[in-house]
């Protein structure tokens, strides 16, 4: 804990740069700390099929890994 009992910068768990590794080693981060304001993962799992496109590093694998964890 930081000063005054508040969480400090050192207390923040940022996870891994690779979503596959994060899913394998610390799945709680993808399940509990992933911000999905538009409910993209729910739409992907329960809605009509669609394609997720994006640049390298934009989070496509994180979406897939989170979906796998939620299914599992």
Number of C-alpha atoms within 10 A of each C-alpha: 11 10 7 7 7 9 11 11 9 9 10 9 9 9 17 13 9 12 22 16 13 17 20 11 12 14 18 15 16 20 15 9 12 12 9 10 7 8 9 14 19 12 12 16 14 9 10 7 9 8 6 12 9 9 7 8 11 10 15 14 15 19 18 17 22 22 18 13 14 13 8 6
